[in-house]
Amino acid sequence: MRIHNEDTIEDIRYKIRHSAAHIMAEAVINLFPGTKIGMGPPTENGFYYDFDCPKALSQEDLKIIEKEMRKIIKLKTKFSGIVVSRKEAIKRFEGQDYKIEIINGIPEDEKISIWSHESWEDICRGGHVESTKDIPAFKLLDVAGAYWKGDEKNPMLQRVYGTAWESKDALKEYLNKLELAAKRDHRKLGVSLDLFHFDQFAPAMPFFLPKGAFLLNKLIDYMRDKYEIHGYQEVVTPQIFSSKLWDMSGHSEHFKENMFFTESENNNMGIKPMNCPSHYLLFRSQLHSYRDLPIRYADFGRLHRNERSGVSHGLTRVKSFSQDDSHIFCSFNQIEEEVSSFLKFLEEVYADFGFENPTYNLSLRPKNRSGSDEIWDKSEKIMNDILSSSGMNYSIQQGEGAFYGPKIDVTIPDALDREWQLGTVQLDFFAASKFGLNYIADDGSKEEPVVIHRAIFGSLERFLGVLIEHYGGQFPFWLSPDQFSIIPISENHFKYSLNLQSKLNELKMRGKTDISNDRFNNKIRKAQINKTPLMIIIGDKEIESNNFTVRLRDGSNITELELQNFKILSECTDKINDDQDLSKLLKYGKV
């Protein structure tokens, strides 16, 4: 492949994937005559194409399509582009209804470009390799249903996903990561670990089993402890409000399709999709002085959003969820200090969960926005200065800010280097005037506060889904629903084991004794499947010596432990970051 000096590795991959999408589309049309084609863009790690195909495609068909793609690639045809008139474009794609719709949707003043690799052409802005031979490594991954243009009212098409890379080694590395990711899929682990359940009677709304409920509540307890340190006040607000509130906030106009509505005593009511308006009502319910600011309201209230069923995905996209949501009411002069301290708070939290090297995206003013340019100039400078002076890794996204102010979105890589957008901090200069929010300034006048929207976990359900995959279900000791499982070798050891369980429970350690009829090896296997950190084996030897043998998740054993070892462990759980630290603490009483 000829590499242009100005091309980055991202540019090269984009061109390879874009070109692979075109070749896949040609292969499908060659193999399945009568197929109509939709859209086929490159993506972050691959590409896809949507097809209205007369045949229901299967995994076996993907192998056949791959073989046809290799034939096309071996022809070594060059990619080239031309600009045509709208009339010419429609003529070229006669019979391809979806392409005609795309052409008709292109603005009159915009040029229509077509790219081909001699044997096939597509409407496209360009960005391709020079020749089909410059696609060194690819693989088709999956096929799924997808509504045309993402609209449920449109026909359902078949979307074929693939990936393409600059070398076979890069492809192999990516496929290995996919295999690891499949093993860590939180939807599978959520079932095998008895964490959560979904039911058709509440679509995309998770039921949390006892262990899952423990994890969710543990996250809330963790954040509550942090809030006490960082000066937040927790509030509780209603879940249902008059539709007049949502009209006032603008949600009825901009978010109505994603809301649930009900009726009470002939009044239209909306179930809250976010906490912001309820916090505005709380703020204005009392008189505030400049001496009271900043006021930081925190809320774990349950929210509901009417997400389309086609986009729901386990815990990471649900209709019912909670957030570690907070709104800070402050003066303009307090913005820099509040945002800076929040970002430090955020990094502190992510580090506790093993998330390192977050990246920050500063989104600036959109075309449609509230407030004056002067306010935007000042607020954008504040946000930019904070990130610049901190040494944080950040990028700037023009035009992507909220209509009410600039924002910083935070992305973290997990154990498999997959990026997750979690935290956010947003400035809002719009809410105060709309809701009549004010405080008494030091000169006795009324001033409008700036509202800062912020979250660290974001959706607790989504954050839990990310955690499950990040840890592969092996939660750190302090977070594990069951920290130990006592495994008696035979029924003769039940009484002693249950007595030991009581002593460990008194030390605030979580776990129980397996007194089932399973064989000893099956009990070990069950504890391993449940990813229990400590498996305490009890037999005649342990009872006689009053010492214990512990099996860790990695299969290693620690022998001759005493109750005192567990007492030290129970007092130092916050010092344990991984199973190696757990082993050291049990053996030596320190990390």
N, C-alpha and C positions, 0 to 999 in steps of 0.2 A: 504494500500500500504506500502511495506517495504521501508523505506527511508535510503539510505546510508549516512553516516555522511559527506562524501565529496561532496554530491550532493547539488548544490544551487537550488533555486526555478526555475531558468532558465533551469537547467539541468532536473529537474523533469518535467517541462512543455514540454521541447523538447521531452522527452521520451514518454509522454502521447500523444502528437500530432503525433509523428512519428508512434506510434502503432495504433492510431485511423485511420491514413491514410491507413494502411494495412488492417484493419478491414473493412473500407469503400469499398476498392477495392474488397475484398472477397464478400461483400454484393451485390455489383453491378453485379458481375459475377454470383452469385447464382440467382439473380432476372432476369437477362437479358442474357441468354445463347448466346454464340457467341461473347460476348464483348472481345475486345482486349485492353490491358492495356499499358499505357505509363509510365510516371513518377509520383511519389507521395510523395513529400517532406514535412516536417514540415516547417512552416513559423513563422514569428515573433509573430503572435497572433493566429495561427491555423494551417491548413494544406490544401492541395488540392491533387487531383489525376486526371490525364488525361485519358479519355476513348474513344475508337473507338467503340461506342455502336450502335447496330442495331436500337435502339429506340431513338428518340429525347427526351431527358430528360427535365422535367418541374419541377416547384416548388412542384407540387403534388407528383411527383416521389421522391422528397427528403424526404418526410414524410415516404414513403414506405421503402426507403433505411435506414432511421434512425431506423425503427422498426426491420428490418433485422439485423442491427448492434447490437441492444440490445439483440437479440437472441444469437448472436455470443459471446457477452461479458458475458452473463449469463453462458456460458459453462465453464468459468474459466480455459481456456487452457493456458499453459505456453509458453512464447516466448523463442526460442533457435536458435542458429546460427551454421552453419557449413561452412567449406571451401571446394570447389569442383573444379575439373578441368574444363577447358573451354568446353571440349567435354561433360562432365556430365551436365554442366549448360545449354548448348544448347538442350540436350536431355530432361531435366526437363521442359523447356519452349517451347517445340515443338508446333507450331501453333500460338504462341504469337510473331508476327513479330517484334513489337516494342522492346520487351525484347531481342530478338535475336540480333537486331541492337545495343542495349546497350552493350550486352555481347561482340560482335565483336569489339566494340569501346574501350573496356578495354585493356590497354597496356599488352603486353605479359608477362612482368615481375611482373605484379600486381595480387595479389590473388583475386579470385572471391568468395565472401561470400554470403550465402543465409540464410535468417532468416524466421522462420515460427512460427505460433501459432497452430501447429498440423494440423488444417484443411486447412491451406493455407500458401503459401510461396512466397517470393519475393526476388529479388536481392537487396542487401542492405548492407551497412557498419555496421549496428547495431545501438544501442542506443534505447533500448525499455524498457518498464515496464516489470516486471517479469511475469505477467499474465494478460489476457484480463480483469479480474475483477478490475484491477488497473486503469481503465479509468472511473472515477466517474461522469464526466459531459461533454457532448459534444452536438453540434448542427450543422446541415448542413445549410449553409447560402444561397448559390447561385450556379447557373450553367451558364457557359459562353463558348463561342468558344475560342479555343487556337490552334495555329499552332504547329504541332509536332516540338519540339526543337526551337520554336519561329521563324521558317523560313517560310515565306509566300509561298515558293515554295513547302512546305511539306503539307500533308493532314491536314485538320481542324479537331481537336478532340473536345470532350466536357470536359470541366474542371469543376469539382464539388469542391466547396470551403466549408470548415467546420472550426469549432473552438472547442477546447477541453481544459479543465481546471482541476485543482486539487481539486475543490469543486464546488458544485452547487451555492454557494454564489458568488464565483469568476466568474463563467459563467454568472450569472445574472447581475453582475456589468458590465461585458464586453458588454453584449447585450444591457444594458441601454445606454452605451456609443455609441454603434452603432446606436441606435435610435436617440440620440442627434446629432450624426454626420450626419445622413440622413437629419435631419431638417436643418442642417447648410451647406449642400452640395452646394458649390459655383455655380455649374452648374444650380441648381434650383433657387437659390437666384439671380443669374445673370440675369435670365429671369424675375422673379417677380419684381425685383428692376429696370428693364430697364437699365442694365449696359452694356451687350455685346450680340452679336449674332454671330452664325456660319452659313455659307451657303455652299452648295455643290459645288458652283463654286470656292471656295477658301478653300479646306478642311484643317482643323486644323489651320486655320489662322483667328483669332478673328476680328470681326468688333466691335468697341467700340461706343456705343450710347453716347449722350451728358453727361449723368451722369458718365458712365464708363470712358469716355475720361477725364472728370474732375478729377477723382480719379487717373488715370495714370499720368496726368500732375501735380497733387498735389504732388505725390511721387517724381517726378523729381524736382519740385520746392523746396521741403523739402531737397532733397539731394544737390541741388545746393547751398542752404544756408549753409549747413554743409561743403561743399567743400571750400567755401570762408574762413571759420574758420580754416580748416585743411590744407590749402595750396595746393589745387588742381587747375589745369588749364583745363578748358573744351575745347575740340577740336571737329571738325567735319571732318569726313573722308568719302571717297566714299563707295558705296555699292557693286560695281562691279569692279573686278580687272582681269588683264590678268592671264590666268592659269599658266603662268611662275612663278608668285608670289607664288601660292599655291604649285607648284612643289618645289620651293625654301624653303618654310616653312615646307614642309613635309605633308601638308594636303592632297595633291593629292594621296599620298601613304597610309596614315593612316586614312583619313576621307572622302575619295572620295564618298562613298556610301551615306553619309549624306549631300552632297552638291548639290546645283542646279547649272547648267551650261547653258551658252548661247553663242551666237556668234555675233561678230561685225566686219565688214569689213574683213571677213575670219580669224579673230583672235578668238581663244577659250577664253572665259571669265568665271570666277567663281564668283557667288554671295557670299559675305562674310558670313561665319558661326560664325566668332568671330573677334574681333578687333585687336588682337595682331600684325599681320604683318603690318597693316596700321600704327600703332603707331611706329613700328620700322622704317618705311620709314620716318615718321615725324621726329623722333629723329636724324636720320643720314642726314637729309636735312640741318642741321645747325651745326656749329662748337660749341662744348661745352667744358667748362673748369670745373675743379674739384670744382670751386667756385659756379657753377650753380647747382650742385647736392645737394639734390635729385630733379629730375624733375618728377612731377606727372601729367600724362595725364589722363583726365576723358572723357568718351565718352558715349553718350546715343543713338548712331546710331542703326538703325534697322538691325537685323540679320536674316538669314534664314537657317534653317537646314531641310533636307529632312527626317524627322522622319517617320517611318512606321506608317500607319494609325492605326494599331492594338495597338499601345502604346500611342496614343494621348488621353488626358484626360482633357477636359475642358481647363482652362487656365494653368494648371500645366504642360502640355506637349504639346507644340504647334510648328508649323513650322516657324512662323514669330513672332519675339519678340524683345524687347530691354533689355539691361542690364545696371546696374549702374557700368559699367566696367571701370577699371582704371589700368594703368601700371606705375610703379614707376621705374625710372632709377637711380641707386645709386651706390656708391662704396661698396666694400665688408665690410668695417668698419662701414658702415651706416645701414647694414641689421638689426641688433638688435634693434636699435632705431626706424626704420621704421616699423618693424613688431609689436613691442610692442605698438607703438602709434596707429597703425591701429586696433589692437585688442581692445584697449580702445575706439576708435572711434566706432567700431562695437557694443560694449556693450551699448554705449550711445544711438545709434540708436535703437537697439532692445528694450531698456527700454522705449523709447518714444512711442513705439507701444504696450507696455504691455507684451513683451516677456522677461521672467526672467529665470535665471539659464541655460544659454547655456552650451553645452558640446563641447569639442574640441577633434578632432581625428588627431593625428600627424602621417602622412604616410611617411614611410622611403623608402630608395632606392630599386627600382625594379631590377630584374635580367638584363633586357635590359635597359641600361641607358647611358647617355653621361657624360663626365667629369671624372676626376681622383678620386680615393678613398680618397685622401687627401682633395679635395674640399668637397666631400660628408661628410667626418668626421667632418669638421669644420662647415658646414652648418647645419647638423643634430644636432650638439651640441648646436648651437645658438638657433635653434627652440625649442629644448628640455629645455634649460636653461630658455628661455622666459616663457614657460608654467609652469615650476617647480617653478620659483621665484614668479610667479603671484598668485599662489594659486588656479588657475583655475582647474576645473574638466576636466581631459583629459585622453585619452587612446592612446596607440601606436599600429599602424598597420604596421607590417613588410611587406616590398615588395609592398606596395600600393601607393608609391609616383609616381609623374609624371616622365617621362624619363629624364626630364631636371632639376629636383630638388625636395627636400622634400616639403610637403604641409601640411597645417592645414585646415581641413574642420570643419565647425561650424554647430551644430544642435541645434534647439530650440524646446521646448514643447509648444503647443498651449493651449487654454483654456480647451481642452478635454484631455490634456496630450499626444497628438499624436506628434511624433517627425518629424520635417522637417529639411532637410539639406539645408541650405541657403548660408551662407557666406563661403568664401574660401580665403586663402592667400598662394601663391606658389612662391618658389624661382626658378629662371631660369638662369642656367649658360651656356646655349646652344645658345640662340638667338643672343648674341653679336657677336660671331665668325661667325655664319652662315650669318648674315646680315651686317657684317662689322661695328658694332657699337663701338664707342670709344669716349673718352674725353681726354683732355690734363691734365695730372697730375701736381702736384706742382713742379716736377723736369723737366717739359717740355716734358716728354715721353707720349706716347699714351697708355691709359689703357682701358680695356673693362669694361663696367658697368655690374652690376648684374641687371636683370630685375625681378621685383616683380609683379606677376599677383594677382589682388585682387578684390573682390566684396563683398557687404554686402547684398543688396536685392537679387543679382543674377538676374535672369530673372524678369523684372518688372511685366510681366503678371503672372508669377507663384507666385510672392510675393503677388500680389493683390488677387489671388485665395486663398492663405493661409490666408490673412487678412479677407476676406469675411467669411471664416469658423471660424476663431479665434473670430471674433466679432459677428458671427451669423447674419451678415448684419447690425447690430446696430453700425455703425461707430461712433467713438468719435466726439464730436461737431466740432472740428477744421477740421476734414476730411470729414464730411458729405456733399454730393453734395447739398442737400437741408437741411438747418439748421432749417428752420421754415416753417410752412404752416398756413396761416391765413384763418380761417374758419368762414365766416359770417353766422349767423343763418338764415337770409332770404335775399332776393334781396334788401330790404331796407337798408341793411348794407354794400352793395357792395362798394359804393363810399368812405365811411370812411375807409373800409378795404384796398382798393387800395391805398389810401393816406398814410396809415400806412405802407404798403409794401414799398412805395417809400422812406419813412424815414428810414426804416430798411436797405434797399438796399444802401442808402447813408452812412450808418454806416459799409458798407462792409459785411453785413450779407446776406446770400444766402437763397432765398425762394420766394414764390409767394402766391397769393390769389386764393383760389378755388372758382371760380365764375361759376362752372358748374351747370347743372340743377339737380344734385343729391340731395337727401334729406340730411338734416343736419347729421343724424347718419351715413349715407353712406360716407359722407365726412370725418368724424372722422375715420371710419373704413379704408378708403383708405390711410389716413395719417399714420395709425398704420401699415398697410401692407407695406407701403413704409419706415417704421421705421424712420420717421421724428422725430428728437429730441424734437422740440417744436411745439405744436399745439395751436395757439393763437385764442381763441374764441371771436367773436365780436357780441354783441347784443345791445339792447337798453340801458341796464345798463352800458355797457362799454363805449358807445358813450356819455352818459350823464355825467359820472364821469371822462372820459378820463383815466380810469384805465383798466387794461387788466387781463384776466384770461388765464393762460397757463396750458395746459395739457401735462404732460411728457410721455415718452414711457412706463413707468411702471404703468401708469394709474392714478398717483397722480396729484392733481391740486394745482396751486399756484395762489392766487387771489390778486387783488389790486396792480398790477405791473404798474410802470410808464415807460415812454420812457427812462428815466434816467437809469433804471435797465438794459435795453437792451444796452444802450451806454457803461455802465461799462462792460457788458458781451462781447461786441465786442472788447474791449481793452484788455481783459484778457483771450482770448480763449486758449492761450498756457498754462494756468494754470489748464485747465480742463482735468482730466484724465478719468472721468466716469460720468454717469448721476447724481450720488450723489453730485459730485463737481459742476455740472451744476445747480442743485437745490439750493445748498448753495450760489452760486454766484448770482443767481437771487434774492434770499431772502435777503441776508445780504451784498451783494456787495463784498464779499471776500470768499475764500475757507478755 
